[in-house]
Amino acid sequence: MSAESIRHSSLSFDIPFDRQQLADYLCINRAAMSTEISKLQKEDFIKTNRNHFELIACNETDLQDNK
């Protein structure tokens, strides 16, 4: 996700895959991937809607608070 963010020069970007295609591309189980994406959303690291992702900027203090 970070690489796509850098490539688009934005924290908000679309990926050219649906969830199944993304899982296939990453060679992982779609259900497991969706679970991890949901966790990232609940922890306010990302926002997502279908193939649109937005990375939530955080600082070192935020990362330490989540441990």
C-alpha positions as a printed NumPy array, in Angstrom:
array([[  0.   ,   0.   ,   0.   ],
       [  2.846,   2.38 ,   0.801],
       [  4.341,   1.837,  -2.644],
       [  1.017,   2.664,  -4.314],
       [  0.708,   5.764,  -2.155],
       [  4.185,   6.884,  -3.23 ],
       [  3.502,   6.02 ,  -6.865],
       [  0.346,   8.157,  -6.814],
       [  1.997,  10.891,  -4.701],
       [ -1.041,  10.757,  -2.442],
       [ -2.316,   8.982,   0.644],
       [ -5.504,   8.266,  -1.318],
       [ -5.438,   5.993,  -4.365],
       [ -7.268,   3.304,  -6.326],
       [ -5.79 ,  -0.108,  -7.029],
       [ -6.506,  -1.899, -10.325],
       [ -7.838,  -5.034,  -8.576],
       [-10.971,  -6.175,  -6.812],
       [-10.456,  -8.056,  -3.52 ],
       [-10.187, -11.491,  -5.151],
       [ -7.749, -10.239,  -7.773],
       [ -5.652,  -8.535,  -5.085],
       [ -5.531, -11.738,  -3.035],
       [ -4.554, -13.721,  -6.131],
       [ -1.86 , -11.17 ,  -6.998],
       [ -0.456, -11.414,  -3.465],
       [ -0.843, -15.232,  -3.442],
       [ -2.874, -15.15 ,  -0.226],
       [ -6.316, -16.252,   0.914],
       [ -8.979, -13.598,   0.225],
       [-10.773, -14.131,   3.54 ],
       [ -7.539, -13.736,   5.519],
       [ -6.634, -10.619,   3.53 ],
       [-10.079,  -9.118,   4.144],
       [ -9.732,  -9.824,   7.872],
       [ -6.412,  -7.973,   7.954],
       [ -7.809,  -5.046,   5.955],
       [-10.711,  -4.844,   8.421],
       [ -8.273,  -4.791,  11.349],
       [ -6.308,  -1.979,   9.728],
       [ -9.544,  -0.014,   9.279],
       [-10.642,  -0.547,  12.89 ],
       [ -7.216,   0.591,  14.11 ],
       [ -7.521,   3.724,  11.907],
       [ -4.487,   2.955,   9.757],
       [ -6.486,   2.921,   6.513],
       [ -9.88 ,   3.737,   5.064],
       [-11.132,   1.69 ,   2.162],
       [-14.107,   1.413,  -0.143],
       [-13.875,  -1.394,  -2.696],
       [-10.631,  -0.734,  -4.582],
       [-10.102,   2.775,  -3.17 ],
       [ -7.676,   3.065,  -0.27 ],
       [ -6.646,   5.966,   1.922],
       [ -3.685,   5.649,   4.238],
       [ -4.111,   7.531,   7.49 ],
       [ -1.005,   9.525,   8.318],
       [  0.329,   8.737,  11.752],
       [  3.388,   9.605,  13.737],
       [  5.713,   7.555,  15.964],
       [  3.632,   8.389,  19.061],
       [  0.503,   6.928,  17.423],
       [  2.359,   3.711,  16.656],
       [  3.561,   3.357,  20.254],
       [  0.048,   4.02 ,  21.635],
       [ -1.339,   1.096,  19.58 ],
       [  1.088,  -1.464,  21.079]])
